[in-house]
Amino acid sequence: MRLILYSKPGCHLCEGLQEKLEQIHNLDFELEVRDITTREDWFGAYQYEVPVLFLVTHEDTKDTERLIPRPSPRASVLQLEQMLRKYL
């Protein structure tokens, strides 16, 4: 399983979510962090929305990205893990 986190430099919400995701050890996933300032299409889509989290699934020889609702910045690592389990 792969998660994509759209983020931008200096975004404290982004950094907080990334730190919590990196602390989850009971779920097996790869975390890819994408800096939206490196591509115009990402910046245009997410400049006012970051952090944005997607679950990538592989179906019929192609990857599909599914948006995961943004967790509360106050959510603990355990609460974040429980939320992610719903989408696996």
Helices and strands as residue ranges (DSSP letters): E 2-7, H 12-22, E 30-35, G 36-38, H 40-46, E 52-59, E 62-68, H 77-85
